[in-house]
Amino acid sequence: MASQALLDIALTLERHDLWRTLGWADIRFRYRRTTLGPFWLTLSTGVMIFAIGLLYAGLFHQDISTYIPSVAIGIIVWNFFVTSVTEGCSVFISAGGFIKAYTIPLPIYVMRLLWRNIIIFLHNALILVIVWLVFRWQLSPLFLLSIAGFAVMLVLVVGIVLFFGVLCTRFRDIPQIVASVLQLLFFVTPIMWLPVSLSNNHWIVDFNPLFSIIEVIRAPLLNQTPELKQWLIAVCCALVSLAVGTVFYDRYGFRVAYWL
């Protein structure tokens, strides 16, 4: 018997017009009657990156021309990941009215969330253009690998959201736990600090899969080639996440409407 999760995901990809329309509608609704729209997030993120970059480059005795680009990419990618996961915990709860009224596959709401955050991510990516214009590090076709790295992160996030989206519909305390864990992971993941600053504590990054997932996106943008080990860790985490998410969705997804 075919997996219901895979069937629903296939149908979701086929109905891409629906979740893309809903995602754009979310953006327009959230920023209606504002002058800059989602660029307000871009502006605030850019100010934070330059302010923190200038401060921490001095505290960590880092070269500002290499530190700020690394921090900028890390923060933008991290914000996409964290926002997608935290919003994913309540993805079905917030869409409860739609779920009760329409019989459409639940992964459509997952893709709606991801598409909305991808749009915001692309707005924030303009910060990287400004950072490059300021510091002018060398670019090569290697940066195209970051697209593959971002695709790996999308697979990872889909699995996470499928799992926690269903779980948090039943247990409403889980989102607070997830938010606390993500806050802790922020400090132990090389985003505000660089791995080269570690001396004998490389185990912090060696046993942190989020480092590999971020690095396969960040390194190519900095004209660096990610290690094969980092690609293997990132891909394995994404596949395991998708497998766990689809199995959990198969087992409990049909109960979501009753838990709302």
C-alpha positions as CSV (number, residue, x, y, z in Angstrom):
1,M,0.0,0.0,0.0
2,A,1.4,3.4,-1.0
3,S,2.3,5.8,1.8
4,Q,-0.4,8.4,2.3
5,A,2.2,11.0,3.1
6,L,4.0,10.5,-0.2
7,L,0.6,10.6,-2.0
8,D,-0.3,13.8,-0.3
9,I,3.1,15.3,-1.0
10,A,2.8,14.4,-4.7
11,L,-0.6,15.9,-4.9
12,T,0.7,19.0,-3.1
13,L,3.5,19.5,-5.7
14,E,0.8,19.1,-8.4
15,R,-1.3,21.8,-6.8
16,H,1.6,24.3,-6.5
17,D,-0.7,27.0,-7.8
18,L,-2.8,26.8,-4.6
19,W,0.0,27.0,-2.0
20,R,1.9,29.6,-3.9
21,T,-1.3,31.8,-4.0
22,L,-1.9,31.3,-0.3
23,G,1.7,32.1,0.5
24,W,1.6,35.4,-1.4
25,A,-1.8,36.2,0.2
26,D,-0.2,35.7,3.7
27,I,2.6,38.2,2.8
28,R,0.2,40.8,1.4
29,F,-2.1,40.4,4.5
30,R,0.8,40.6,7.0
31,Y,2.2,43.8,5.5
32,R,-0.9,45.5,4.1
33,R,-0.9,49.3,4.5
34,T,2.9,49.4,5.1
35,T,5.3,51.4,2.9
36,L,8.1,48.9,2.7
37,G,6.2,45.7,3.2
38,P,8.5,42.7,3.9
39,F,11.5,45.0,3.3
40,W,10.9,46.1,6.9
41,L,12.3,42.7,8.0
42,T,15.1,43.1,5.5
43,L,16.0,46.5,6.9
44,S,15.9,45.4,10.6
45,T,17.9,42.3,9.7
46,G,20.5,44.3,7.8
47,V,20.9,46.8,10.7
48,M,21.3,43.9,13.2
49,I,23.9,42.2,11.0
50,F,26.1,45.3,10.6
51,A,25.8,46.3,14.2
52,I,26.5,42.9,15.7
53,G,29.2,42.3,13.0
54,L,31.1,45.4,13.9
55,L,30.8,44.7,17.6
56,Y,31.7,41.0,17.6
57,A,34.5,41.3,15.1
58,G,36.3,43.5,17.7
59,L,35.4,41.2,20.6
60,F,36.6,38.1,18.8
61,H,39.5,39.8,17.1
62,Q,38.3,38.8,13.6
63,D,39.0,40.4,10.3
64,I,35.8,42.4,9.6
65,S,36.0,41.7,5.8
66,T,35.6,38.0,6.4
67,Y,33.6,38.0,9.6
68,I,30.6,40.1,8.5
69,P,29.9,38.2,5.3
70,S,30.0,34.9,7.2
71,V,27.7,36.2,10.0
72,A,25.4,37.8,7.4
73,I,24.9,34.5,5.6
74,G,24.6,32.6,8.8
75,I,22.0,34.8,10.3
76,I,19.8,35.0,7.2
77,V,19.9,31.2,6.7
78,W,19.3,30.6,10.5
79,N,16.3,33.0,10.5
80,F,14.7,31.1,7.6
81,F,15.3,27.7,9.4
82,V,14.1,28.9,12.8
83,T,11.0,30.8,11.5
84,S,10.0,27.8,9.4
85,V,10.4,25.3,12.3
86,T,8.7,27.5,14.9
87,E,5.8,28.4,12.6
88,G,5.7,24.8,11.5
89,C,4.8,23.8,15.0
90,S,1.4,25.6,14.7
91,V,1.0,25.2,10.9
92,F,-2.1,23.0,11.2
93,I,-3.5,24.9,14.3
94,S,-3.4,28.2,12.5
95,A,-5.0,26.6,9.4
96,G,-7.7,24.9,11.5
97,G,-10.6,26.7,9.8
98,F,-9.4,25.6,6.4
99,I,-8.7,22.1,7.5
100,K,-12.2,21.7,8.9
101,A,-13.9,23.2,5.9
102,Y,-11.9,21.8,2.9
103,T,-10.6,18.3,2.2
104,I,-7.2,19.2,0.8
105,P,-3.9,17.5,1.6
106,L,-2.3,18.8,4.8
107,P,1.2,19.2,3.2
108,I,-0.3,22.1,1.2
109,Y,-0.3,24.1,4.4
110,V,3.3,23.1,5.0
111,M,4.3,24.3,1.5
112,R,2.2,27.4,2.0
113,L,4.3,28.2,5.1
114,L,7.6,27.4,3.3
115,W,6.8,29.5,0.3
116,R,5.9,32.4,2.5
117,N,9.3,32.1,4.3
118,I,11.1,31.6,1.0
119,I,9.7,34.9,-0.2
120,I,11.0,36.6,3.0
121,F,14.3,34.8,2.6
122,L,14.7,36.2,-0.9
123,H,14.0,39.7,0.4
124,N,16.7,39.2,3.1
125,A,19.1,37.9,0.5
126,L,19.4,41.5,-0.8
127,I,21.5,42.1,2.3
128,L,24.1,39.8,0.9
129,V,24.3,41.8,-2.2
130,I,25.0,45.0,-0.1
131,V,27.5,43.1,2.0
132,W,29.3,41.9,-1.2
133,L,29.4,45.4,-2.6
134,V,31.0,46.6,0.6
135,F,33.6,43.9,1.1
136,R,34.0,42.5,-2.5
137,W,35.2,38.9,-1.8
138,Q,35.8,36.7,-4.8
139,L,32.9,34.9,-6.4
140,S,33.0,31.9,-8.7
141,P,30.4,29.5,-10.2
142,L,31.0,27.6,-7.0
143,F,28.3,29.7,-5.4
144,L,25.7,27.7,-7.4
145,L,26.3,24.9,-4.9
146,S,24.5,27.0,-2.3
147,I,21.3,26.4,-4.3
148,A,21.8,22.6,-3.8
149,G,22.5,23.2,-0.1
150,F,19.3,25.3,0.3
151,A,17.3,22.5,-1.4
152,V,18.8,20.1,1.2
153,M,17.6,22.4,4.0
154,L,14.1,22.6,2.4
155,V,13.8,18.8,2.5
156,L,15.0,18.8,6.1
157,V,12.4,21.5,7.1
158,V,9.6,19.7,5.3
159,G,10.3,16.6,7.4
160,I,10.5,18.6,10.7
161,V,7.3,20.5,10.0
162,L,5.4,17.3,9.1
163,F,6.5,15.8,12.4
164,F,6.0,18.7,14.7
165,G,3.0,20.1,12.9
166,V,1.1,16.9,13.7
167,L,2.6,16.4,17.2
168,C,2.0,20.0,18.3
169,T,-1.7,19.8,17.2
170,R,-2.1,17.1,19.8
171,F,0.3,18.5,22.5
172,R,0.1,22.3,22.6
173,D,3.1,22.7,25.0
174,I,5.6,21.3,22.5
175,P,6.1,24.7,20.5
176,Q,7.5,26.3,23.7
177,I,10.0,23.4,24.1
178,V,11.0,23.6,20.5
179,A,11.6,27.4,20.7
180,S,13.8,27.0,23.8
181,V,15.8,24.2,22.2
182,L,16.4,26.3,19.0
183,Q,17.5,29.3,21.2
184,L,20.1,27.0,22.8
185,L,21.2,25.6,19.4
186,F,21.8,29.2,18.2
187,F,24.6,29.7,20.7
188,V,26.4,26.4,20.0
189,T,26.1,26.7,16.2
190,P,28.8,28.8,14.3
191,I,26.7,31.7,13.3
192,M,27.9,34.6,15.6
193,W,31.3,33.0,15.9
194,L,33.5,31.1,13.4
195,P,34.8,27.5,13.7
196,V,38.4,28.7,13.3
197,S,38.0,30.5,16.7
198,L,37.8,27.1,18.4
199,S,41.0,25.6,19.7
200,N,40.6,22.2,21.2
201,N,36.8,22.1,21.2
202,H,36.0,21.2,17.6
203,W,33.6,18.5,18.9
204,I,31.1,21.4,19.2
205,V,30.8,21.6,15.5
206,D,31.7,18.0,14.7
207,F,28.6,16.8,16.6
208,N,26.3,19.6,15.5
209,P,24.5,18.7,12.3
210,L,23.1,22.2,12.0
211,F,26.7,23.4,11.3
212,S,26.9,21.2,8.2
213,I,23.4,22.1,7.0
214,I,24.3,25.8,7.2
215,E,27.8,25.4,5.9
216,V,26.7,23.7,2.6
217,I,24.8,27.0,1.9
218,R,27.3,29.5,3.4
219,A,30.6,28.1,2.2
220,P,29.9,28.2,-1.6
221,L,28.7,31.8,-1.2
222,L,32.1,32.7,0.3
223,N,33.9,30.9,-2.6
224,Q,34.8,27.9,-0.4
225,T,34.1,24.3,-1.1
226,P,32.3,22.4,1.7
227,E,33.9,19.2,2.9
228,L,32.4,16.0,1.6
229,K,31.6,15.1,5.2
230,Q,29.5,18.2,5.6
231,W,27.5,17.3,2.5
232,L,27.0,13.7,3.7
233,I,25.8,14.9,7.2
234,A,23.4,17.5,5.7
235,V,21.9,15.0,3.1
236,C,21.6,12.2,5.7
237,C,19.9,14.6,8.2
238,A,17.5,15.8,5.5
239,L,16.5,12.2,4.4
240,V,16.1,11.0,8.0
241,S,14.0,14.1,8.8
242,L,11.8,13.5,5.7
243,A,11.5,9.7,6.5
244,V,10.5,10.4,10.2
245,G,8.1,13.1,9.2
246,T,6.3,11.0,6.5
247,V,6.1,8.0,8.8
248,F,4.6,10.1,11.7
249,Y,2.2,11.8,9.2
250,D,1.1,8.4,7.9
251,R,0.4,7.2,11.5
252,Y,-1.3,10.2,13.0
253,G,-2.0,12.7,10.2
254,F,-5.6,11.6,9.8
255,R,-6.3,12.6,13.4
256,V,-5.3,16.3,12.9
257,A,-8.8,17.4,12.1
258,Y,-10.1,15.8,15.3
259,W,-7.4,17.4,17.4
260,L,-8.2,21.0,16.2
